[in-house]
Amino acid sequence: MGRETAMKRSGRQWLVVAAALAVFSGCGGPDGGSGGGRAGVKPDRDIVLAIRQAGQTTASSVEVQPLRDPAVDGFLKQAADLEAAHKFVDAVAAVDRALKLAPDAPEILQLKAELLIGLHRYADAEALARKSFELGPRLGSLCARNWQTVIETRRVAKDEASASSAKAQLAACRVPPRQRL
């Protein structure tokens, strides 16, 4: 019995250490404390994944894709590569360069919002998602990503009433198929 008690106590000690490491690993400032914010920031990937999946599942039969300056596409490709390399601050900088060329592009604003979620800058992400919605088509996948961003940021803020309101907005993004007779 003494050995089992010691093992249980040891197991609890490991849980306490693991919990402390989890809590303190998020400390260090807005860029995650990565020594300059260039790499090593651990984003909240589950939130970003939920946002992007909302866009995929709400895609309508009509999606408007703007014609863009090739330089903008180059910056967006660079941002995607940097995000894949877990260099989230640099990815935001690349998106900012794209926004200098296309400042009111709703899909680029939403991309920046998603990157800011990864940097735990939730209020900024929500503001950009709302701006993207105002400038965007208000239907389809971009609309869904906008409102899923708001839902997730409101959940992080523990504001379930606003998250529920945003869910209703998300439902309005879906374009029902036309009934053919």
C-alpha positions in Angstrom: 0.0 0.0 0.0 2.9 2.4 0.8 4.3 1.9 -2.7 0.9 2.6 -4.4 0.5 5.8 -2.4 4.0 7.0 -3.3 3.3 6.2 -7.0 0.0 8.2 -6.8 1.8 11.1 -5.1 4.5 11.0 -7.8 1.9 11.0 -10.6 0.1 14.0 -9.0 3.5 15.8 -8.8 4.0 15.3 -12.5 0.5 16.6 -13.2 1.2 19.7 -11.2 4.5 20.2 -13.0 2.9 19.7 -16.4 0.1 22.1 -15.6 2.6 24.7 -14.4 4.5 24.4 -17.6 1.4 24.7 -19.7 0.4 27.9 -17.8 3.8 29.5 -18.0 4.6 28.5 -21.6 2.0 31.1 -22.7 3.8 33.9 -20.8 6.1 36.4 -22.5 4.1 39.1 -24.2 2.0 39.4 -27.4 4.4 37.5 -29.6 4.6 34.5 -27.3 8.0 35.5 -25.9 10.0 34.0 -28.7 12.9 36.4 -28.6 11.9 38.9 -31.3 8.7 37.1 -32.4 10.2 35.6 -35.6 9.8 31.9 -34.9 8.7 29.5 -32.3 5.4 31.1 -31.5 2.9 28.4 -30.7 -0.4 29.5 -32.2 -3.8 28.4 -31.2 -4.1 26.1 -34.2 -7.4 24.6 -33.1 -9.1 28.0 -33.4 -7.5 28.8 -36.7 -8.5 25.3 -38.0 -12.1 25.8 -36.9 -12.2 29.2 -38.7 -10.9 27.8 -41.9 -13.1 24.7 -41.7 -16.2 27.0 -41.3 -15.2 28.6 -44.6 -14.9 25.2 -46.3 -18.2 23.9 -45.1 -20.1 27.1 -45.9 -18.8 27.5 -49.5 -21.6 28.4 -51.8 -22.0 27.6 -55.4 -21.1 31.3 -56.2 -17.8 32.5 -54.8 -16.4 35.8 -55.9 -12.7 35.9 -56.3 -11.1 39.3 -57.1 -8.5 39.8 -59.8 -5.4 41.0 -57.9 -2.1 42.5 -58.6 0.5 39.7 -58.9 2.6 41.4 -56.3 -0.2 40.9 -53.8 -0.4 37.2 -54.7 3.4 37.0 -54.2 3.1 38.5 -50.7 0.3 36.1 -49.8 2.3 33.1 -51.0 5.2 34.4 -48.9 2.8 34.7 -45.9 1.5 31.1 -46.4 5.1 29.8 -46.6 6.0 31.7 -43.4 2.9 30.4 -41.6 3.8 26.9 -42.6 7.3 27.5 -41.2 5.7 28.7 -37.9 7.1 32.3 -38.5 3.8 33.9 -37.7 5.0 37.5 -37.0 6.8 37.4 -40.3 3.7 36.1 -42.0 1.7 39.0 -40.6 4.4 41.4 -42.0 4.0 39.8 -45.5 0.2 40.2 -45.2 0.7 43.8 -44.2 2.8 44.4 -47.4 -0.1 42.9 -49.4 -2.5 45.2 -47.6 -0.5 48.2 -48.6 -1.3 47.4 -52.2 -4.9 46.3 -51.5 -6.0 47.9 -48.3 -9.7 47.1 -48.5 -9.3 43.5 -49.7 -11.7 41.5 -47.4 -10.0 38.1 -47.9 -6.6 39.6 -47.0 -8.0 41.3 -43.9 -9.5 37.9 -42.8 -6.2 36.1 -43.4 -4.5 38.7 -41.2 -7.2 38.1 -38.6 -6.4 34.4 -38.6 -2.7 35.0 -38.3 -3.4 37.3 -35.3 -5.4 34.5 -33.7 -2.3 32.4 -33.9 -0.4 35.2 -32.0 -3.2 35.4 -29.4 -4.1 38.9 -30.5 -7.8 38.2 -30.2 -9.2 41.7 -30.1 -7.3 42.8 -33.2 -8.3 39.6 -35.0 -12.0 40.2 -34.2 -11.8 43.8 -35.4 -10.2 42.7 -38.7 -12.8 40.0 -39.2 -15.6 42.4 -38.7 -14.0 44.9 -41.1 -13.6 42.1 -43.6 -17.3 41.2 -43.3 -18.3 44.8 -43.9 -16.2 45.0 -47.0 -16.8 41.5 -48.2 -19.7 39.6 -49.9 -21.5 38.9 -46.7 -22.3 35.4 -48.0 -20.4 32.2 -48.5 -17.0 31.0 -47.2 -15.5 34.4 -46.4 -18.5 35.4 -44.4 -18.4 32.1 -42.5 -14.7 32.6 -41.7 -15.5 36.2 -40.5 -18.2 35.1 -38.1 -16.3 32.0 -36.9 -13.5 34.3 -36.0 -15.9 36.4 -34.0 -17.3 33.3 -32.3 -13.9 32.1 -31.3 -12.6 35.5 -30.0 -15.8 35.9 -28.0 -15.3 32.4 -26.5 -11.8 33.3 -25.6 -13.2 36.4 -23.9 -15.7 34.1 -22.1 -18.6 36.2 -23.7 -21.0 33.4 -24.6 -23.9 35.8 -25.3 -21.9 37.5 -28.1 -20.6 34.2 -29.3 -24.3 33.0 -29.7 -25.2 36.1 -31.5 -22.3 35.5 -33.9 -23.5 32.0 -34.5 -26.7 33.3 -35.8 -24.8 35.6 -38.2 -22.7 32.6 -39.3 -25.9 30.7 -40.1 -26.9 33.6 -42.4 -23.7 33.1 -44.5 -25.0 29.9 -46.0 -26.6 30.4 -49.4 -29.4 27.9 -49.8 -29.6 26.1 -53.2 -32.2 27.3 -55.6 -35.3 25.2 -55.9 -35.8 24.1 -59.4 -39.2 23.1 -60.5 
